Amino acid sequence: MYRREFLKLSGLLSASLFIQINPLGKMVSRPIEVESQGKLYRGTSDGKIYVSANAGKSWQLHTNFGSAFSIFSLTTDYREQVQAQLGFEGHSFELALAQNGAIWRTV
């Protein structure tokens, strides 16, 4: 086997493994979670935030920002206010959940 054929073959093998592990170049979707005031909040890469009041046994949809958005991170501040970092078309911004637990505001 010549060096050029070997490089073509190894490149093809690497690309096929990459596609199996990471289809269509999408980031591996792992839920992002944070706990605040006895509730768990979970963000997904398709723009949804779920909430659980029973330690993750069941989840309800809290907010759907739309599939064009991605939830990058969920954190809490010193007042246990939930903050979310969202991505949209290569940009990111932060939102904070209001004290009433229903409205998201810019930070």
N, CA, C and O atoms as a MOPAC input file, in Angstrom:
PM7 MOZYME 1SCF
protein

 N      0.84700 1    -1.16500 1     0.00000 1
 C      0.00000 1     0.00000 1     0.00000 1
 C      0.89900 1     1.23600 1     0.00000 1
 O      1.84500 1     1.33000 1     0.78100 1
 N      0.59500 1     2.15500 1    -0.86500 1
 C      1.36800 1     3.38400 1    -0.94100 1
 C      0.90600 1     4.37700 1     0.12800 1
 O     -0.19800 1     4.28600 1     0.66400 1
 N      1.78300 1     5.31000 1     0.40700 1
 C      1.49900 1     6.30300 1     1.45300 1
 C      0.22700 1     7.09500 1     1.13200 1
 O     -0.58400 1     7.34800 1     2.02300 1
 N      0.05100 1     7.48300 1    -0.12000 1
 C     -1.12000 1     8.27000 1    -0.49600 1
 C     -2.40900 1     7.48600 1    -0.28900 1
 O     -3.39400 1     8.03900 1     0.20100 1
 N     -2.41700 1     6.21300 1    -0.65400 1
 C     -3.60500 1     5.38000 1    -0.44800 1
 C     -3.89000 1     5.18600 1     1.03700 1
 O     -5.04400 1     5.17500 1     1.46300 1
 N     -2.81700 1     5.03100 1     1.82200 1
 C     -2.98000 1     4.89100 1     3.26400 1
 C     -3.62100 1     6.14400 1     3.85900 1
 O     -4.52600 1     6.04700 1     4.68800 1
 N     -3.15200 1     7.31800 1     3.43900 1
 C     -3.70700 1     8.56900 1     3.96600 1
 C     -5.17500 1     8.73600 1     3.57700 1
 O     -5.98400 1     9.20200 1     4.37900 1
 N     -5.51700 1     8.35500 1     2.34800 1
 C     -6.91600 1     8.43100 1     1.92700 1
 C     -7.77600 1     7.49400 1     2.77100 1
 O     -8.85500 1     7.87000 1     3.22800 1
 N     -7.28600 1     6.27600 1     2.97000 1
 C     -8.03000 1     5.29000 1     3.73300 1
 C     -8.17900 1     5.71700 1     5.19600 1
 O     -9.26100 1     5.60400 1     5.77200 1
 N     -7.10000 1     6.20200 1     5.78900 1
 C     -7.18100 1     6.61900 1     7.19600 1
 C     -8.07400 1     7.84800 1     7.34800 1
 O     -8.79000 1     7.95800 1     8.34300 1
 N     -8.05200 1     8.76900 1     6.39400 1
 C     -8.93900 1     9.93300 1     6.43000 1
 C    -10.39700 1     9.52900 1     6.31500 1
 O    -11.25300 1    10.06700 1     7.01800 1
 N    -10.68100 1     8.58900 1     5.43600 1
 C    -12.04500 1     8.09700 1     5.27000 1
 C    -12.53000 1     7.40100 1     6.53300 1
 O    -13.67400 1     7.58600 1     6.94900 1
 N    -11.66200 1     6.60100 1     7.14300 1
 C    -12.02200 1     5.90900 1     8.37000 1
 C    -12.27300 1     6.90800 1     9.50300 1
 O    -13.23700 1     6.76600 1    10.25500 1
 N    -11.41200 1     7.90700 1     9.62200 1
 C    -11.59000 1     8.92400 1    10.66600 1
 C    -12.89900 1     9.68600 1    10.46600 1
 O    -13.62200 1     9.94000 1    11.42900 1
 N    -13.19900 1    10.04400 1     9.24300 1
 C    -14.43400 1    10.78600 1     8.95600 1
 C    -15.66200 1     9.93700 1     9.27300 1
 O    -16.63700 1    10.44600 1     9.82600 1
 N    -15.62600 1     8.65300 1     8.93000 1
 C    -16.78400 1     7.80000 1     9.20300 1
 C    -16.98700 1     7.60800 1    10.70300 1
 O    -18.12600 1     7.56300 1    11.16900 1
 N    -15.89900 1     7.49300 1    11.46700 1
 C    -16.03200 1     7.39700 1    12.91900 1
 C    -16.58400 1     8.69300 1    13.50300 1
 O    -17.41500 1     8.65800 1    14.41100 1
 N    -16.13400 1     9.82600 1    12.99600 1
 C    -16.59900 1    11.12200 1    13.48000 1
 C    -18.08900 1    11.27600 1    13.22700 1
 O    -18.81500 1    11.76800 1    14.09100 1
 N    -18.55100 1    10.86700 1    12.06500 1
 C    -19.97300 1    10.99200 1    11.72900 1
 C    -20.80900 1    10.08300 1    12.61300 1
 O    -21.91600 1    10.45700 1    13.00000 1
 N    -20.30200 1     8.88700 1    12.94600 1
 C    -21.05800 1     7.99400 1    13.81900 1
 C    -21.13500 1     8.55300 1    15.23200 1
 O    -22.16900 1     8.43800 1    15.89000 1
 N    -20.05500 1     9.15400 1    15.70000 1
 C    -20.03300 1     9.70800 1    17.05100 1
 C    -20.77200 1    11.03300 1    17.09700 1
 O    -21.47900 1    11.31100 1    18.06600 1
 N    -20.62300 1    11.85500 1    16.06700 1
 C    -21.14200 1    13.21300 1    16.05900 1
 C    -21.90500 1    13.45500 1    14.75800 1
 O    -21.37700 1    14.12500 1    13.87100 1
 N    -23.13700 1    12.93000 1    14.60800 1
 C    -23.84400 1    13.03500 1    13.33300 1
 C    -24.14000 1    14.47500 1    12.92900 1
 O    -24.61000 1    15.28100 1    13.73200 1
 N    -23.86100 1    14.76900 1    11.69600 1
 C    -24.12200 1    16.07100 1    11.08500 1
 C    -23.43700 1    17.22800 1    11.81100 1
 O    -23.86200 1    18.37800 1    11.70300 1
 N    -22.39900 1    16.91900 1    12.53200 1
 C    -21.63000 1    17.95300 1    13.19700 1
 C    -22.32800 1    18.60900 1    14.36900 1
 O    -21.86300 1    19.63900 1    14.85800 1
 N    -23.43000 1    18.04500 1    14.83300 1
 C    -24.13200 1    18.63300 1    15.97200 1
 C    -23.42200 1    18.26300 1    17.26500 1
 O    -22.82500 1    17.19300 1    17.38200 1
 N    -23.49800 1    19.15600 1    18.21500 1
 C    -22.89600 1    18.91800 1    19.50300 1
 C    -23.66300 1    17.80400 1    20.21100 1
 O    -24.88600 1    17.71600 1    20.11100 1
 N    -22.93200 1    16.96300 1    20.91900 1
 C    -23.57700 1    15.90400 1    21.66800 1
 C    -24.50400 1    16.56800 1    22.68200 1
 O    -24.06800 1    17.37900 1    23.49900 1
 N    -25.78200 1    16.21600 1    22.61900 1
 C    -26.73100 1    16.92000 1    23.48500 1
 C    -26.75300 1    16.25600 1    24.85100 1
 O    -27.15300 1    15.10100 1    25.00100 1
 N    -26.32400 1    16.99700 1    25.81500 1
 C    -26.33800 1    16.59200 1    27.19700 1
 C    -27.15400 1    17.61400 1    27.95100 1
 O    -26.90200 1    18.81200 1    27.81600 1
 N    -28.11400 1    17.19000 1    28.73200 1
 C    -28.92100 1    18.18500 1    29.43200 1
 C    -28.09200 1    18.97100 1    30.44300 1
 O    -27.17100 1    18.44100 1    31.06400 1
 N    -28.43400 1    20.21800 1    30.58900 1
 C    -27.78200 1    21.11900 1    31.52100 1
 C    -28.76400 1    21.34700 1    32.65300 1
 O    -29.90600 1    21.73800 1    32.41500 1
 N    -28.33100 1    21.10800 1    33.88500 1
 C    -29.24900 1    21.20800 1    35.01200 1
 C    -28.72600 1    22.13600 1    36.09200 1
 O    -27.52000 1    22.32200 1    36.25600 1
 N    -29.67900 1    22.71900 1    36.83000 1
 C    -29.35600 1    23.52800 1    37.99700 1
 C    -30.52300 1    23.39100 1    38.97900 1
 O    -31.66800 1    23.18500 1    38.57700 1
 N    -30.20800 1    23.50900 1    40.28200 1
 C    -31.24300 1    23.44200 1    41.30400 1
 C    -31.42200 1    24.81300 1    41.93900 1
 O    -30.45200 1    25.50200 1    42.25500 1
 N    -32.67600 1    25.19100 1    42.12000 1
 C    -32.98100 1    26.46700 1    42.74200 1
 C    -34.30400 1    26.36500 1    43.48800 1
 O    -35.31700 1    25.95900 1    42.91800 1
 N    -34.29000 1    26.73000 1    44.75200 1
 C    -35.48300 1    26.77200 1    45.58900 1
 C    -36.27100 1    25.47100 1    45.55300 1
 O    -37.49600 1    25.48300 1    45.43500 1
 N    -35.56700 1    24.35100 1    45.65600 1
 C    -36.20200 1    23.04300 1    45.70600 1
 C    -36.66300 1    22.48800 1    44.37300 1
 O    -37.30000 1    21.43500 1    44.33600 1
 N    -36.35600 1    23.17200 1    43.27000 1
 C    -36.74900 1    22.69800 1    41.94400 1
 C    -35.50600 1    22.48900 1    41.08700 1
 O    -34.50800 1    23.19600 1    41.22700 1
 N    -35.58900 1    21.51000 1    40.20500 1
 C    -34.53600 1    21.28400 1    39.22300 1
 C    -34.96400 1    21.88200 1    37.89200 1
 O    -36.11100 1    21.73400 1    37.47100 1
 N    -34.03500 1    22.55400 1    37.24000 1
 C    -34.27400 1    23.11300 1    35.90800 1
 C    -33.31900 1    22.43600 1    34.96000 1
 O    -32.13500 1    22.29100 1    35.26500 1
 N    -33.81900 1    22.01600 1    33.80500 1
 C    -33.00000 1    21.32700 1    32.81000 1
 C    -33.16000 1    22.01300 1    31.46100 1
 O    -34.27500 1    22.19900 1    30.97400 1
 N    -32.03100 1    22.38500 1    30.86400 1
 C    -32.03800 1    22.99600 1    29.53900 1
 C    -31.53300 1    22.01700 1    28.49400 1
 O    -30.68000 1    21.17800 1    28.78200 1
 N    -32.06000 1    22.12300 1    27.28000 1
 C    -31.65700 1    21.22400 1    26.19700 1
 C    -31.11700 1    22.02300 1    25.01400 1
 O    -31.29100 1    23.23900 1    24.93400 1
 N    -30.47200 1    21.32800 1    24.11700 1
 C    -29.87800 1    21.99000 1    22.95600 1
 C    -30.91400 1    22.45000 1    21.94100 1
 O    -30.57900 1    23.18700 1    21.01400 1
 N    -32.16800 1    22.02900 1    22.09600 1
 C    -33.21600 1    22.47100 1    21.16500 1
 C    -34.07600 1    23.58700 1    21.74200 1
 O    -35.21200 1    23.78000 1    21.30900 1
 N    -33.53900 1    24.33500 1    22.72700 1
 C    -34.18400 1    25.54100 1    23.20800 1
 C    -35.28700 1    25.36400 1    24.23000 1
 O    -36.10800 1    26.26400 1    24.41000 1
 N    -35.32500 1    24.22300 1    24.90300 1
 C    -36.37900 1    23.98700 1    25.88500 1
 C    -35.79200 1    23.94900 1    27.28900 1
 O    -34.67300 1    23.48200 1    27.50100 1
 N    -36.57100 1    24.45000 1    28.24200 1
 C    -36.20800 1    24.35300 1    29.64900 1
 C    -37.34800 1    23.64000 1    30.36400 1
 O    -38.50800 1    24.04600 1    30.29000 1
 N    -36.98400 1    22.56400 1    31.05900 1
 C    -37.94800 1    21.77500 1    31.81700 1
 C    -37.73300 1    22.02800 1    33.30400 1
 O    -36.64800 1    22.43700 1    33.71700 1
 N    -38.76600 1    21.78500 1    34.10700 1
 C    -38.67400 1    21.95700 1    35.55600 1
 C    -39.23600 1    20.70200 1    36.23500 1
 O    -40.19700 1    20.09200 1    35.76500 1
 N    -38.60300 1    20.34100 1    37.35600 1
 C    -39.05000 1    19.20400 1    38.14500 1
 C    -39.13200 1    19.62900 1    39.60100 1
 O    -38.18700 1    20.20400 1    40.14200 1
 N    -40.24800 1    19.35000 1    40.22600 1
 C    -40.43400 1    19.66500 1    41.63800 1
 C    -40.23800 1    18.43700 1    42.52100 1
 O    -40.33000 1    18.53300 1    43.74500 1
 N    -39.96500 1    17.27300 1    41.90400 1
 C    -39.81800 1    16.03600 1    42.67200 1
 C    -38.47300 1    15.34600 1    42.40600 1
 O    -38.41500 1    14.13600 1    42.18900 1
 N    -37.41000 1    16.13000 1    42.42800 1
 C    -36.03200 1    15.61800 1    42.30300 1
 C    -35.77900 1    14.86500 1    41.00100 1
 O    -34.98600 1    13.92400 1    40.97800 1
 N    -36.43100 1    15.25900 1    39.93400 1
 C    -36.16900 1    14.67500 1    38.62000 1
 C    -36.96600 1    13.43300 1    38.28700 1
 O    -36.69700 1    12.79100 1    37.27200 1
 N    -37.92900 1    13.07700 1    39.10000 1
 C    -38.75000 1    11.89700 1    38.79200 1
 C    -39.69000 1    12.17700 1    37.63000 1
 O    -39.96100 1    11.28800 1    36.82300 1
 N    -40.18900 1    13.40600 1    37.53700 1
 C    -41.01700 1    13.80400 1    36.39800 1
 C    -40.66100 1    15.24100 1    36.02500 1
 O    -40.24700 1    16.03600 1    36.86800 1
 N    -40.83200 1    15.54900 1    34.75200 1
 C    -40.44200 1    16.86000 1    34.22700 1
 C    -41.61700 1    17.48100 1    33.49300 1
 O    -42.38100 1    16.79100 1    32.81800 1
 N    -41.75300 1    18.80100 1    33.63300 1
 C    -42.76600 1    19.55400 1    32.88400 1
 C    -42.05500 1    20.63800 1    32.09200 1
 O    -41.06500 1    21.20800 1    32.54900 1
 N    -42.56500 1    20.91400 1    30.90900 1
 C    -41.99900 1    21.97800 1    30.09300 1
 C    -42.25400 1    23.31700 1    30.76700 1
 O    -43.39700 1    23.66900 1    31.05800 1
 N    -41.18600 1    24.05500 1    31.01000 1
 C    -41.30500 1    25.38100 1    31.62600 1
 C    -41.32700 1    26.45300 1    30.54200 1
 O    -42.20700 1    27.31300 1    30.53100 1
 N    -40.34500 1    26.39900 1    29.62100 1
 C    -40.22800 1    27.40100 1    28.56700 1
 C    -39.71400 1    26.74100 1    27.29700 1
 O    -38.81900 1    25.89700 1    27.34900 1
 N    -40.27800 1    27.12300 1    26.16000 1
 C    -39.78800 1    26.67100 1    24.86400 1
 C    -39.37800 1    27.91000 1    24.07300 1
 O    -40.22900 1    28.63900 1    23.56300 1
 N    -38.06300 1    28.14300 1    23.97400 1
 C    -37.56300 1    29.30000 1    23.23500 1
 C    -37.56500 1    29.05100 1    21.72400 1
 O    -37.43600 1    29.99400 1    20.94500 1
 N    -37.70900 1    27.81100 1    21.31100 1
 C    -37.72100 1    27.45800 1    19.89300 1
 C    -36.46100 1    26.70500 1    19.51200 1
 O    -35.42300 1    26.83900 1    20.16100 1
 N    -36.56000 1    25.91700 1    18.46100 1
 C    -35.44300 1    25.05600 1    18.07000 1
 C    -34.25600 1    25.82900 1    17.50800 1
 O    -33.17400 1    25.25800 1    17.37800 1
 N    -34.41600 1    27.09600 1    17.17400 1
 C    -33.29100 1    27.89600 1    16.67400 1
 C    -32.36300 1    28.32300 1    17.81400 1
 O    -31.24600 1    28.77400 1    17.56000 1
 N    -32.80800 1    28.18700 1    19.05600 1
 C    -32.01600 1    28.55800 1    20.22500 1
 C    -31.41000 1    27.31600 1    20.85500 1
 O    -31.95400 1    26.21900 1    20.73100 1
 N    -30.28500 1    27.49000 1    21.53000 1
 C    -29.66800 1    26.42900 1    22.31500 1
 C    -29.43900 1    26.94700 1    23.72800 1
 O    -29.08300 1    28.10800 1    23.92900 1
 N    -29.64600 1    26.07900 1    24.69000 1
 C    -29.36200 1    26.43600 1    26.07400 1
 C    -27.91800 1    26.01900 1    26.33700 1
 O    -27.61400 1    24.82700 1    26.36900 1
 N    -27.02100 1    26.99800 1    26.52800 1
 C    -25.61300 1    26.72000 1    26.76700 1
 C    -25.33800 1    26.40100 1    28.22600 1
 O    -24.56100 1    25.49600 1    28.52900 1
 N    -25.97200 1    27.14400 1    29.14000 1
 C    -25.74000 1    26.89000 1    30.56100 1
 C    -26.90800 1    27.40000 1    31.38900 1
 O    -27.63800 1    28.30900 1    30.99300 1
 N    -27.05500 1    26.78500 1    32.54400 1
 C    -28.01200 1    27.22100 1    33.55400 1
 C    -27.23500 1    27.36600 1    34.85100 1
 O    -26.50300 1    26.45600 1    35.24200 1
 N    -27.38600 1    28.49600 1    35.51900 1
 C    -26.70400 1    28.74900 1    36.77800 1
 C    -27.66600 1    29.44700 1    37.72700 1
 O    -28.76900 1    29.83300 1    37.34000 1
 N    -27.23500 1    29.60200 1    38.97600 1
 C    -27.98300 1    30.39900 1    39.93500 1
 C    -27.05000 1    31.43600 1    40.52600 1
 O    -25.84000 1    31.22500 1    40.62000 1
 N    -27.62700 1    32.55700 1    40.92100 1
 C    -26.82800 1    33.58800 1    41.58300 1
 C    -26.97100 1    33.43400 1    43.10200 1
 O    -27.54000 1    32.45200 1    43.57600 1
 N    -26.46300 1    34.39100 1    43.84900 1
 C    -26.48400 1    34.29800 1    45.31200 1
 C    -27.89800 1    34.32500 1    45.89200 1
 O    -28.10100 1    33.91400 1    47.03500 1
 N    -28.88300 1    34.80500 1    45.11500 1
 C    -30.28900 1    34.81900 1    45.55800 1
 C    -31.05100 1    33.58900 1    45.06800 1
 O    -32.27200 1    33.50900 1    45.20900 1
 N    -30.32500 1    32.63800 1    44.49300 1
 C    -30.89000 1    31.43300 1    43.87900 1
 C    -31.80200 1    31.75100 1    42.70000 1
 O    -32.74100 1    31.00600 1    42.42000 1
 N    -31.53200 1    32.83500 1    42.02200 1
 C    -32.27700 1    33.18500 1    40.81300 1
 C    -31.63800 1    32.43300 1    39.63700 1
 O    -30.42600 1    32.49900 1    39.43400 1
 N    -32.45800 1    31.72700 1    38.87800 1
 C    -31.96300 1    30.92900 1    37.75200 1
 C    -31.57500 1    31.85600 1    36.60600 1
 O    -32.32600 1    32.76200 1    36.24400 1
 N    -30.39100 1    31.61800 1    36.04100 1
 C    -29.92300 1    32.36500 1    34.88300 1
 C    -29.58000 1    31.38000 1    33.77300 1
 O    -28.99600 1    30.32400 1    34.01700 1
 N    -29.94800 1    31.73700 1    32.56800 1
 C    -29.70900 1    30.87800 1    31.41000 1
 C    -28.89000 1    31.62600 1    30.37100 1
 O    -29.14300 1    32.79600 1    30.08600 1
 N    -27.90200 1    30.93000 1    29.80800 1
 C    -27.15900 1    31.48300 1    28.68500 1
 C    -27.65300 1    30.75900 1    27.44300 1
 O    -27.54800 1    29.53600 1    27.34200 1
 N    -28.19800 1    31.52800 1    26.49300 1
 C    -28.75400 1    30.97700 1    25.26600 1
 C    -27.89400 1    31.35200 1    24.07000 1
 O    -27.21300 1    32.37700 1    24.07200 1
 N    -27.93700 1    30.51500 1    23.06300 1
 C    -27.25100 1    30.79600 1    21.82300 1
 C    -28.24400 1    30.89500 1    20.68100 1
 O    -29.24000 1    30.17400 1    20.63400 1
 N    -27.95100 1    31.81200 1    19.75300 1
 C    -28.79900 1    31.98000 1    18.57900 1
 C    -27.93800 1    32.47800 1    17.43300 1
 O    -27.38700 1    33.57600 1    17.50400 1
 N    -27.81400 1    31.68400 1    16.37700 1
 C    -27.07200 1    32.03100 1    15.16300 1
 C    -25.68000 1    32.59400 1    15.44900 1
 O    -25.30200 1    33.63800 1    14.91700 1
 N    -24.92800 1    31.89700 1    16.28900 1
 C    -23.55900 1    32.29400 1    16.57000 1
 C    -23.40200 1    33.36200 1    17.63200 1
 O    -22.27900 1    33.76500 1    17.93300 1
 N    -24.49200 1    33.82800 1    18.20500 1
 C    -24.44600 1    34.83600 1    19.26700 1
 C    -24.96300 1    34.21100 1    20.55700 1
 O    -25.69800 1    33.22400 1    20.52700 1
 N    -24.57700 1    34.78800 1    21.68400 1
 C    -25.11600 1    34.30900 1    22.94900 1
 C    -25.58100 1    35.48800 1    23.79600 1
 O    -25.09200 1    36.60900 1    23.65800 1
 N    -26.52900 1    35.20700 1    24.66500 1
 C    -27.04900 1    36.22300 1    25.57000 1
 C    -27.55200 1    35.52400 1    26.82100 1
 O    -27.75600 1    34.31000 1    26.83300 1
 N    -27.74800 1    36.31300 1    27.87900 1
 C    -28.17000 1    35.74700 1    29.15500 1
 C    -29.54200 1    36.27100 1    29.55800 1
 O    -29.88100 1    37.43400 1    29.33900 1
 N    -30.31200 1    35.37800 1    30.15100 1
 C    -31.62600 1    35.70800 1    30.68800 1
 C    -31.68100 1    35.26200 1    32.14100 1
 O    -30.99800 1    34.31500 1    32.53300 1
 N    -32.48900 1    35.94000 1    32.93300 1
 C    -32.69400 1    35.57400 1    34.33600 1
 C    -34.17600 1    35.34500 1    34.56800 1
 O    -35.01800 1    36.08700 1    34.06400 1
 N    -34.48300 1    34.31900 1    35.32900 1
 C    -35.86400 1    34.00700 1    35.66700 1
 C    -36.30600 1    34.92800 1    36.79300 1
 O    -35.64100 1    35.01700 1    37.82600 1
 N    -37.41300 1    35.60400 1    36.59800 1
 C    -37.93700 1    36.54000 1    37.60000 1
 C    -38.34600 1    35.80100 1    38.86800 1
 O    -38.48700 1    34.57800 1    38.86000 1
 N    -38.53200 1    36.53000 1    39.93800 1
 C    -38.89400 1    35.93200 1    41.22400 1
 C    -40.21100 1    35.17400 1    41.16200 1
 O    -40.42000 1    34.23800 1    41.93400 1
 N    -41.10500 1    35.56200 1    40.25300 1
 C    -42.37700 1    34.84600 1    40.13600 1
 C    -42.21000 1    33.48000 1    39.46500 1
 O    -43.14800 1    32.68300 1    39.45500 1
 N    -41.03700 1    33.20100 1    38.90900 1
 C    -40.75900 1    31.90700 1    38.31600 1
 C    -41.38400 1    31.66700 1    36.96700 1
 O    -41.41600 1    30.52800 1    36.50200 1
 N    -41.88700 1    32.71300 1    36.31800 1
 C    -42.58000 1    32.52200 1    35.04300 1
 C    -41.99500 1    33.37000 1    33.90300 1
 O    -42.09800 1    32.98300 1    32.73900 1
 N    -41.39100 1    34.50600 1    34.21900 1
 C    -40.95500 1    35.44200 1    33.18200 1
 C    -39.42600 1    35.48200 1    33.12100 1
 O    -38.75300 1    35.56600 1    34.14800 1
 N    -38.89000 1    35.41900 1    31.89300 1
 C    -37.44500 1    35.54700 1    31.67500 1
 C    -37.12300 1    36.98600 1    31.27100 1
 O    -37.80200 1    37.57300 1    30.42800 1
 N    -36.08200 1    37.54000 1    31.88300 1
 C    -35.66300 1    38.90600 1    31.57800 1
 C    -34.19400 1    38.90200 1    31.20600 1
 O    -33.43700 1    38.02900 1    31.63000 1
 N    -33.79400 1    39.89500 1    30.40300 1
 C    -32.37600 1    40.01400 1    30.04600 1
 C    -31.56800 1    40.43100 1    31.25500 1
 O    -32.04900 1    41.14600 1    32.13400 1
 N    -30.34000 1    39.97200 1    31.28100 1
 C    -29.43300 1    40.30600 1    32.39500 1
 C    -28.65000 1    41.53000 1    32.05000 1
 O    -27.82900 1    41.98300 1    32.84700 1

